[in-house]
């Protein structure tokens, strides 16, 4: 997800700390899913630091392959469902059914992706300044598209204007980072994970302190 083991490690620790702060400012139970996202993203980075060091020869192959499996399990099995679920949980009842559609899409994506991971083969190698993971996917391009729809689409249909705004920015950033990542020059996903985590924690802090605008309140 990022361009070195050390950066993954530092970013992971920082994002986990941000996630802990986000959980401290949860006001209603429905916010816990949103607050958990920084923790998941932080742990994701920490796991990849192990993969980095393994591919560099600092850990045994069994260790880094185990870490790579869990890295993909979070990316493929958790995030496609957790992101739309966290957004849907904050929606008013009238909009929750529409938001739930993206949970269903995410669940379908999760089943297909995790089947590919469990079936194997799964491999990873360092390419330039990022790690390239190889998984044999059925209709890979379609699944990637549905992944983006599940994780970004839920933001775009939110009842809350600030969530829709972030969803639009997120869609652009994801597209740019995907192009950069394909060049194998560098990966900056960890930087965007940090920005996202700070925004989540900041929003929950504002809400918990009673300073949120009416539209931001959940």
Secondary structure, DSSP 8 states (H G I E B T S, - for coil): --SSHHHHHHHHHHHHHHHHHHHHT--SGGGHHHHHHHHHHHHHHHHHHHHHHHHTTSS-HHHHHHHHHHHHHHHHHTHHHHHHHHHHHTS-HHHHHHHHHHHHHHHHHHHHHHHHHHHS-EEEEEETTEEEEEE--TTHHHHHHHHHHHHHHHHHT-SSHHHHHHHHHHHHHHHHHHHHHHTTS---HHHHHHHHHHHHHHHHHHHHTT---TTT--
